[in-house]
Structures are given as structure tokens and as C-alpha cells.
Amino acid sequence: MRRWAARGEALAGRYFWCSDGLIVRDAGITNMTQVLAGLIRNGEFTRILRRLDD
């Protein structure tokens, strides 16, 4: 995350994601909400958080 922060990626290193998870660097609802809002603004929300079929 430090590397991404230095390069300005992943909302300045505020999150890490893989195919089955999203990790927010700083704990708390406010930080989680800010990361999710940033993903929506950047158009990455649906790429990172995919809807599962029933």
C-alpha cells in the first residue's frame, strides 16, 4: 500500500483488493465509506465489487 500511495494508485494506497476481497488500510466506517465513494467516482466500484449470481 505504501508503494501505491507514493504513485497515487488505489486512492493513494488506501485500499488493496483481490478477486475475493477488499481491504481498507485504515479502520472505521468513515474510512470505508470514503474508499467506496472513491471507487464509485473513479468508475472502479463494479470492477472491484462484483455482483454474485443467486
C-alpha positions as CSV (number, residue, x, y, z in Angstrom):
1,M,0.0,0.0,0.0
2,R,2.9,2.4,0.6
3,R,4.1,1.9,-2.9
4,W,0.7,2.7,-4.3
5,A,0.4,5.7,-2.0
6,A,3.7,7.1,-3.5
7,R,2.5,6.5,-7.0
8,G,-1.1,7.8,-6.3
9,E,-2.7,4.5,-7.1
10,A,-5.5,2.8,-5.2
11,L,-6.8,6.1,-3.8
12,A,-3.3,6.9,-2.6
13,G,-2.8,3.5,-1.1
14,R,-6.0,3.5,0.9
15,Y,-7.1,0.0,-0.2
16,F,-6.0,-3.3,-1.6
17,W,-8.2,-5.6,-3.5
18,C,-8.1,-9.1,-5.0
19,S,-10.7,-11.3,-6.7
20,D,-12.5,-12.1,-3.4
21,G,-11.7,-9.3,-1.1
22,L,-11.3,-5.6,-0.4
23,I,-9.0,-4.4,2.4
24,V,-9.2,-0.8,3.6
25,R,-6.0,0.4,5.2
26,D,-7.5,2.5,8.0
27,A,-10.2,1.1,10.2
28,G,-13.6,2.7,10.7
29,I,-16.8,3.2,8.9
30,T,-15.8,6.7,7.7
31,N,-12.7,5.4,6.0
32,M,-14.5,2.5,4.5
33,T,-17.2,4.9,3.2
34,Q,-14.6,7.2,1.7
35,V,-12.9,4.4,-0.1
36,L,-16.2,3.1,-1.5
37,A,-17.2,6.6,-2.6
38,G,-13.7,7.0,-4.3
39,L,-14.2,3.7,-6.2
40,I,-17.6,5.0,-7.4
41,R,-16.0,8.3,-8.5
42,N,-13.2,6.5,-10.3
43,G,-15.6,4.0,-12.0
44,E,-13.9,1.1,-10.3
45,F,-16.7,0.0,-8.0
46,T,-18.3,-2.6,-10.2
47,R,-14.9,-3.9,-11.3
48,I,-13.7,-4.5,-7.7
49,L,-17.0,-5.4,-6.1
50,R,-18.9,-7.8,-8.4
51,R,-22.4,-8.9,-8.0
52,L,-22.8,-12.6,-7.4
53,D,-25.5,-14.6,-9.2
54,D,-28.1,-16.2,-6.9
